[in-house]
Amino acid sequence: MRVSLSQIIQEALEIKCEVFSELVEDATHLLCEESGKVGNLEILGRLVKINPTGEALVIGDLHGDLESLVDILKGSKFLQKLNQSHDSVLVFLGDYGDRGLFSAEIYYTVLNLKLLFPEQVVLMRGNHEGPDDLLAHPHDLPEQFQNRFGETWNEAYSQTRRLFGCMYSATLVEERYLLIHGGLPQRTNTIEDLAYAHAEHPKQPLLEEMLWSDPNGTPEETCASPRGAGKLFGESITNTTLEKFNVKVLIRGHEPCQNGYKIDHNGKVLTIFSRKGSPYFNAYGAYLDVKLSERPENAKQLIPYIHKF
């Protein structure tokens, strides 16, 4: 199957509200219906297990930065890899919209990729794709959709909000990685806790912490976050949780990084941030391109596979 990135981007820049809404509806239906074995993926609730074979491209927060997404996909040549190898997997860590000017175009592009490669693209949920009671502020999407789609903007916005509930909260590569947008919940014991965190919200804080929490060097366990949601979690939480799930590294987004990435908790936490410019003003964005069969003991061993741009 020949996929033209330039054609997808051109369509994204020209798309009308009705067609955009139909695309979002199709992607929502696909995501919500995914269950059990899906190619090399295994779906449990809102958790994805990826077989430790082939190659994975991991993209962090984009926040409406279409230029960075294009740079990543061109620089990595990963669309060709998706075509050539069914073992190749493209994982987005969430936060597609808000902040940047091209939120609708980002959603159009990543949802197109999901529909083109349904068994190889994983769309995770960020705090900017949160439930109604955990909306990030400022939430720019309504204004951006009004500017982009005019009087019928609310149709596209409402459909996009429904999409958020079908995105994935966690991704697991056994004996290697746990991928979550924000951070590790303080009280979690089983894979099911992660997979069904959305169903327990807001009675339990699992989903809130997965979308909003950040690693911190000060607390041994957790303390309040200046974000007003989630927690700051210490290295003891990281070590205990990763051991429970038999993985070595937490890969997450959520935090702007001056160099596009950062490593915390003695190499147990890798943060990837994939957009550049205002309002974050980081010098670099970054993405991770890694062979899933390899078994790193910590994130420092992943540095050769982190690409800055």
C-alpha positions in Angstrom: 0.0 0.0 0.0 1.5 3.3 -1.1 1.0 6.1 1.4 1.7 9.7 0.5 2.5 11.8 3.6 2.4 15.0 1.5 -1.1 14.1 0.3 -2.3 13.5 3.8 -0.9 16.8 5.0 -2.4 18.7 2.0 -5.8 17.1 2.8 -5.4 18.1 6.4 -4.8 21.7 5.5 -7.9 21.8 3.2 -10.3 19.5 5.0 -13.9 20.6 5.5 -15.8 20.2 8.8 -18.2 17.5 7.6 -15.4 15.3 6.2 -13.3 15.8 9.3 -16.2 14.8 11.5 -16.7 11.6 9.4 -13.1 10.7 9.7 -13.1 11.2 13.5 -16.3 9.1 13.8 -14.7 6.3 11.8 -11.6 6.3 13.9 -13.7 6.5 17.1 -15.6 3.4 16.1 -12.4 1.6 15.2 -10.7 2.4 18.5 -13.7 1.5 20.6 -14.2 -1.8 18.9 -10.6 -2.9 19.2 -10.3 -5.9 21.6 -8.3 -9.0 22.0 -5.7 -9.9 19.3 -5.1 -7.1 16.8 -2.1 -8.0 14.6 0.9 -8.0 16.9 -1.1 -6.0 19.5 -3.3 -7.4 22.3 -6.0 -5.1 23.6 -7.3 -5.3 27.2 -9.7 -2.5 28.1 -7.7 0.7 27.4 -4.3 -1.0 27.6 -2.3 -2.2 24.6 0.3 -5.0 24.8 2.9 -5.0 22.1 4.9 -8.1 21.2 8.6 -7.5 21.7 9.4 -7.9 18.0 10.1 -5.5 15.2 10.6 -1.7 15.6 8.7 1.0 17.4 8.6 4.7 16.7 7.4 6.7 19.8 6.2 10.3 19.4 5.6 12.5 22.4 3.4 15.6 22.8 2.6 17.4 19.6 0.2 20.2 20.7 -0.8 21.3 17.2 2.8 21.4 15.9 2.2 20.0 12.4 5.7 20.9 11.2 7.4 18.8 13.9 5.1 15.8 13.1 6.1 16.0 9.4 9.8 16.3 10.3 9.5 13.2 12.4 7.7 11.1 9.9 10.0 12.2 7.1 13.2 11.9 9.1 12.4 8.4 10.5 11.0 7.1 7.1 8.6 5.2 9.4 5.6 5.2 7.0 7.8 3.1 4.6 8.6 0.8 7.5 4.9 0.4 8.4 4.4 -0.7 4.8 7.4 -3.0 4.7 7.1 -4.8 8.0 4.0 -5.7 9.9 6.1 -5.8 13.1 6.7 -2.0 12.9 4.5 -0.1 15.4 3.9 3.7 15.7 3.0 4.9 19.2 1.7 8.4 20.0 1.9 9.3 23.7 -1.0 11.8 23.6 -1.5 15.6 23.7 -2.2 16.1 20.0 -4.1 19.4 20.2 -4.2 22.7 22.2 -1.4 25.3 22.2 -0.3 25.0 18.6 -2.2 26.4 15.6 -2.7 23.1 13.8 -4.6 20.9 16.2 -7.3 19.9 13.7 -4.6 19.0 11.2 -2.7 16.9 13.7 -5.8 15.0 14.6 -6.6 14.5 10.9 -3.1 13.2 10.2 -2.8 10.7 13.1 -6.3 9.4 12.7 -5.6 8.8 9.0 -2.6 6.8 9.9 -4.6 4.8 12.4 -7.2 4.0 9.7 -4.5 3.2 7.2 -2.5 1.0 9.6 -5.1 -0.2 12.2 -2.9 -3.0 13.5 0.3 -0.9 13.8 -0.7 2.5 15.1 -1.4 3.1 18.8 -3.1 6.3 19.9 -2.6 7.0 23.5 -4.5 9.5 25.6 -2.9 12.6 27.1 -4.1 15.0 29.7 -5.3 17.2 26.8 -7.6 14.3 25.8 -8.9 13.9 29.3 -12.5 13.3 30.6 -14.8 16.3 31.1 -13.9 16.8 34.8 -10.1 16.8 34.0 -9.9 19.2 31.1 -6.5 20.9 30.7 -6.4 24.7 30.9 -6.3 26.6 28.8 -8.3 24.4 26.5 -7.8 26.0 23.2 -9.5 23.4 21.0 -13.0 25.0 20.8 -11.5 28.3 19.7 -9.2 26.6 17.2 -12.1 24.6 15.7 -14.2 27.7 15.5 -11.5 29.5 13.5 -10.8 26.4 11.4 -14.4 25.2 10.6 -16.6 28.2 11.1 -20.3 27.9 12.1 -20.3 24.1 12.1 -17.3 23.8 14.4 -19.2 22.2 17.3 -20.0 19.1 15.2 -16.2 18.4 14.8 -15.4 19.3 18.4 -18.1 17.1 19.9 -17.1 14.2 17.8 -13.4 14.7 18.8 -14.4 14.8 22.5 -16.1 11.4 22.0 -12.9 10.1 20.4 -10.9 10.8 23.6 -12.6 8.2 25.6 -11.6 5.5 23.2 -7.9 6.3 23.2 -5.5 4.1 25.2 -4.3 4.9 28.7 -1.3 2.6 28.8 0.9 0.5 26.5 3.1 -2.5 27.7 6.0 -4.2 26.1 6.7 -7.2 28.3 10.0 -7.2 30.2 10.9 -3.9 28.6 8.7 -0.8 28.7 5.5 0.7 30.2 4.2 3.7 28.2 1.9 6.1 29.9 1.3 9.8 29.0 1.8 11.3 32.5 2.9 9.1 35.4 2.5 6.1 37.5 -0.5 5.7 39.8 0.4 5.4 43.4 -1.8 2.4 44.1 -1.9 -0.1 41.3 -1.3 -3.8 41.5 -2.5 -5.5 38.3 -2.5 -4.9 34.6 -6.3 -4.7 34.9 -5.9 -1.6 37.2 -4.2 0.2 34.2 -6.5 -1.3 31.6 -9.7 -0.2 33.3 -8.6 3.0 35.0 -11.0 4.9 32.8 -14.0 2.8 34.1 -13.0 3.6 37.8 -12.8 7.4 37.2 -13.6 9.5 39.1 -14.1 7.1 42.1 -10.4 6.2 41.9 -7.5 8.5 41.0 -5.8 6.0 38.7 -6.6 7.7 35.4 -6.0 11.2 36.8 -2.5 10.2 37.9 -1.8 8.3 34.6 -2.7 11.5 32.6 -1.3 14.2 34.9 1.5 13.0 37.2 5.2 13.8 36.9 8.4 12.2 38.2 10.2 14.2 40.9 13.4 13.8 42.8 12.2 15.1 46.1 9.4 12.9 47.4 10.1 9.3 48.2 6.5 8.4 47.3 4.1 11.2 46.2 3.2 14.8 47.0 0.8 17.4 45.5 1.5 18.5 42.0 1.7 22.2 41.0 -0.4 21.3 38.0 -3.5 21.0 40.3 -4.1 17.4 39.2 -2.1 14.2 39.5 0.9 13.9 41.8 4.6 14.3 41.8 5.9 10.7 42.3 9.3 9.7 43.6 11.8 7.0 42.7 10.4 4.5 45.1 7.0 4.6 43.3 8.8 4.1 40.0 10.9 1.1 41.2 8.0 -0.6 42.9 5.6 -0.2 40.0 8.0 -1.2 37.3 8.9 -4.3 39.3 5.2 -5.2 39.6 4.8 -5.1 35.9 8.1 -6.7 35.1 9.4 -3.9 33.0 12.6 -1.8 33.1 11.6 1.7 31.9 8.6 4.0 32.0 8.3 6.0 28.7 6.1 9.1 28.9 5.4 12.5 27.6 3.6 15.4 29.3 6.6 17.5 30.3 8.4 20.0 28.0 12.1 19.2 27.7 14.7 21.7 26.6 16.6 19.0 24.7 13.5 17.1 23.6 13.9 14.4 26.2 15.1 13.8 29.8 15.8 10.9 32.1 14.7 10.6 35.7 14.9 8.2 38.6 18.3 6.7 37.9 17.4 5.8 34.3 14.0 4.3 35.1 12.0 7.1 33.5 12.3 8.5 30.0 10.3 11.6 28.9 9.9 12.4 25.2 8.6 15.8 24.0 8.1 16.0 20.3 6.9 19.6 19.6 8.9 22.8 19.5 8.3 26.5 19.8 5.8 28.7 21.6 4.7 28.5 24.4 7.4 26.0 25.5 10.4 27.4 23.7 12.4 24.2 23.9 15.5 24.1 21.7 14.8 20.6 20.4 12.0 18.1 19.9 12.7 14.4 20.0 11.4 11.0 19.2 12.4 7.4 20.0 13.0 4.8 17.3 13.9 1.5 19.0 14.1 -2.3 18.2 11.6 -3.9 20.6 13.5 -7.2 20.8 16.4 -5.4 22.7 16.3 -5.5 26.5 17.7 -2.3 28.0 18.2 -2.2 31.7 17.6 1.6 31.9 16.7 4.6 29.8 20.4 5.7 29.4 20.9 2.7 27.1 18.1 4.2 24.9 20.0 7.5 24.2 21.4 6.2 20.9 17.9 5.6 19.7 16.6 9.1 20.6 16.6 11.5 17.7 16.6 15.2 18.3 15.5 17.7 15.7 
